[in-house]
Amino acid sequence: MKPVKEDDKFKIMADNAPVMIWISGTDKLCYYFNKPWLNFTGRTLEQEYGNGWAEGVHPDDMDRCLNIYVTAFEKEESFRMQYRLKRHDGEYRWILDTGNPWYDGEQKFAGYAGSCIDITEMVESKRLLEKANQELLEFNYRLSHDLISPIKTVRGLLELSSLSVKEEDWITLSQCHEKIASPIQKLETLIHSILELSKADYQDHAPETIDLSLILQNIKESFTQKLNERNIEFITEIKAKTVTTSLFRLREIIYNVVSNSVNFYDSKKDKHWIKITTNFDMRNNLVINVSDNGIGFDSEFQERVFQMFFRAHSQQLPGNGLGLYLVKKHVEKLGGAIKVLSSRNNTELQVIIPNLTI
Amino acid sequence: MNSKNLKSVLIVDDEEIEFFIAKRILESTKCFDSIYNAVNGKEALQLFKNFEESCKVYPEHFPPSLILLDINMPTMNGFEFLEAYQNLLSTEKIFPIPTVIMFTSSDEEKDKVEARRFPFVKDYLVKPLNLEKANKLAEDFKNATNSD
């Protein structure tokens, strides 16, 4: 085996290390970049030389980074900083750059040497975790309110009942008795919705081929009583007949959207209808449109109706603000999308779900 | 000075049962002449936006002497109402200015802090209401009106 020269040893190491390395002199200018750095930026050493490398730094990060570098440099201190650097394909990636001052054989300050790693995935998961945590905090706050609220109503009714007994007001007492079922029912529905939400988060469901007319028939049957009582016509137009996806999630999606249409029907109208159409789009995605001539909601709420605990109507109407939030969760788990096409004079929602058969 | 001496309460709450309870318990204090309801902040705000009109349409109870305000309501919640009401007070002529008391199931500190930001919010009442709390409310209210 031929002996390797000291300089070559360094080059072999630097070019094969899983980090990007740079070296600068006492003039703060960079004069060396290893192969992983050049491969990452897709530029030549000549292009990166001096301050050339700074062209790849995201403009929003530039001043901050330069400031850290120059400040550390003057004090000959180590630094760590994060910034976005443009990769060869044009995409900005988050980089963690650790710089240390280095000294020559005579222990004289000679400049800085830095090593960088791509931490984009870490930054992204941190952002997602923070978002999820924020959502959980919000959920917690809203949930505690919505759980305590019916209990307080029941306690209020008990207070009033005692007062009625004391005042011998039997009419109020009997009204309290009648009213007590409603907050309890509300609490029960809420707890049921929370259980459904946890299923949406944690259960995994294998895709299967689903007969859409069968599932719609099935959903219609679960609403038979309400549809008859309210005289709501249930119309289906099935152009897409089968789809391959999670049966559980698809059923939950359609069931909850239809449930909204049934609950928010317009009692002032003579005729009521709910119409469901199924189609495939150009990319073979399943497109479900659910429309109704119910009471609808203000168009300013079109985005907010999918937020947790958002209610567009007062407590006199049913709903705990979790229905469409649950639907959205399921749709997203299936890689699909949901939007409001119209919210007044016929409400229409559109759900798009990837069909897993090609 | 307002010609009417009636003491009325506007309860802003979307829960019909909550209104039923509060109205009946407040009646037992025999301190208020009229107790009525708006189902959300928007509805309550509308009454104040059309101040002159509301005075004419509801001479028996408008403007209310007291507003009991819930926090969590659809369309416009309690805090959104306070924000809008504050703006309204600076632009419209509203007299006499009703006292606002928060009336909510939330015992959260952050809600109490938020409510204190508004100078016209005089108290924070946590549900459920009972005769004891209602009597105290009536007492405080009487003292406040006497000292005016």
HADDOCK unambig.tbl for C-alpha pairs under 7 A between the chains (distance, minus, plus):
assign (segid A and resid 145 and name CA) (segid B and resid 106 and name CA) 6.47 0.50 0.50
assign (segid A and resid 149 and name CA) (segid B and resid 105 and name CA) 5.70 0.50 0.50
assign (segid A and resid 152 and name CA) (segid B and resid 105 and name CA) 6.58 0.50 0.50
assign (segid A and resid 152 and name CA) (segid B and resid 127 and name CA) 6.18 0.50 0.50
assign (segid A and resid 152 and name CA) (segid B and resid 128 and name CA) 5.51 0.50 0.50
assign (segid A and resid 153 and name CA) (segid B and resid 18 and name CA) 6.45 0.50 0.50
assign (segid A and resid 153 and name CA) (segid B and resid 128 and name CA) 6.72 0.50 0.50
assign (segid A and resid 155 and name CA) (segid B and resid 128 and name CA) 6.19 0.50 0.50
assign (segid A and resid 156 and name CA) (segid B and resid 21 and name CA) 6.50 0.50 0.50
assign (segid A and resid 156 and name CA) (segid B and resid 128 and name CA) 4.68 0.50 0.50
assign (segid A and resid 156 and name CA) (segid B and resid 129 and name CA) 6.11 0.50 0.50
assign (segid A and resid 157 and name CA) (segid B and resid 21 and name CA) 6.49 0.50 0.50
assign (segid A and resid 159 and name CA) (segid B and resid 130 and name CA) 5.75 0.50 0.50
assign (segid A and resid 160 and name CA) (segid B and resid 21 and name CA) 6.43 0.50 0.50
assign (segid A and resid 160 and name CA) (segid B and resid 25 and name CA) 6.69 0.50 0.50
assign (segid A and resid 311 and name CA) (segid B and resid 74 and name CA) 5.62 0.50 0.50
assign (segid A and resid 312 and name CA) (segid B and resid 74 and name CA) 5.92 0.50 0.50
assign (segid A and resid 312 and name CA) (segid B and resid 75 and name CA) 6.09 0.50 0.50
assign (segid A and resid 313 and name CA) (segid B and resid 74 and name CA) 5.99 0.50 0.50
assign (segid A and resid 313 and name CA) (segid B and resid 75 and name CA) 6.93 0.50 0.50
assign (segid A and resid 314 and name CA) (segid B and resid 14 and name CA) 5.67 0.50 0.50
assign (segid A and resid 314 and name CA) (segid B and resid 74 and name CA) 5.75 0.50 0.50
assign (segid A and resid 315 and name CA) (segid B and resid 14 and name CA) 5.61 0.50 0.50
assign (segid A and resid 315 and name CA) (segid B and resid 15 and name CA) 5.52 0.50 0.50
assign (segid A and resid 316 and name CA) (segid B and resid 15 and name CA) 6.88 0.50 0.50
assign (segid A and resid 316 and name CA) (segid B and resid 16 and name CA) 6.96 0.50 0.50
